[in-house]
Amino acid sequence: MAGKRIILSAAALAASLVMALAGLSAWGEASRENSMSNAEKVEVATLAGGCFWCVESDMARLPGVVRAVSGYAGGTGAEATYEAVSTGRTGHREAVQVFFDPEKVSYAEVLDHYWKCFDPTDEDGSFGDRGPQYESAIFVHDEEQRVMAEASKRALEESGRFDSPVVTPILPFTTFYEAEAYHQDYSRQCPLRYKAYRTMSGRDRFVRDTWGRDVHAPVKAGSDGWRGFVRPDDATLRRSLTPLQFEVTRREGTEPPFDNEYWDNHRDGIYVDAVSGEPLFSSADKFDSGSGWPSFTRPLAEDAVVTRRDASLLAVRTEVRSRLADSHLGHVFDDGPKPGGLRYCINSAALRFVPAQSLAAEGYGEYADLFK
């Protein structure tokens, strides 16, 4: 909070003059929910994830987002100003309204991107900013959003990504007040101050360590967590993977048979790369090979994996690796069931399972038809 106030001091003075000249009064402005033109085919998501400068900047980069607006949401206090909200007495959180084109990006994909931009296990704010006004939340505008938000949060909890519980609440939308003009599009208005604040907050370091993402890299439409994936260095991966996951994916290790997570998993869903999230295999192609490792007759798509000659043992084998993360997955053999005759023998430690009911929420909706 103190650091943010110091950064704001010079900007606030200049911004007050700009607002006076423009005849603007952002204090106590009414809800922005219906401020977009009715002619525009947009939907709105209201999200809180700590400092709204950072949330606004991150969400605005997602293809399909028309506009992102910083403001204050969820409180009961009538005085929705930065100073009033900073006391914590109004009940408002710093939040962002994200206006998006549903034909270009879905609400589920908006949430998928949102989860990857902050720490959803932090109960008392976000990074360097502490207090109730910095706590995260998803404010849902209707029942459909509530169902999708709950599914998205449940999928995140089941992913095993975090050691601590996901504490971000899902709350009904009530009010939203647009923040003062000098807070809007702050990353562009004051790029040097914004960069200094963001660097000091530790947000980017957390995202890189947790998701292996460069938050400043171009974001691609869809499940940006894997389509826009750039593999970090091994030192970073050691911090984000378990020792077994690192040994298998980066050191071509092998986990014990019959003592791994997915060898006996019979649930419907897809298996994605544990490092990048790129889709690899489907439960529809999984079979019991008796080997003690997950076995598949084929990958989800011909180009989902790459193969190469492996002469590390006495017998020459064909290694299977993921395309984007270049993770070692396992090997493919020609003793599988007919008609294909292939057996992709894969380490569970190189995979993450996404249940069929969570595909849309996690950004893999294109594979949902496989299980209808």
Protein Blocks (a to p, Z undefined) as FASTA:
>chain_A
ZZmmmmmmmmmmmmmmmmmmnopafehpacfklmpcfkbccddddddebjfklmmmmmmm
pghiabdcdddehiabfblcfklmmnopnopacdddddddfklocfklmmmmmmmmccfk
bfnbghjbgcjklpccdddfbfklmmmmmmmmmmmmmnomambdcfbdcdddfbdcdddf
klgoklmmmmmlmmmmmmmnommmmmmmmnopafkbccdehjfklmmpccddfklmmmmp
cfklmmmmmnopacdehiafklmccbecddddfklopafbdfklgccehnopacdfbdfb
fklpccdddfkbmbdcdddddfklopafbdcdfkbccfklpacdddfklpccddfklmmm
nopammmmmmZZ
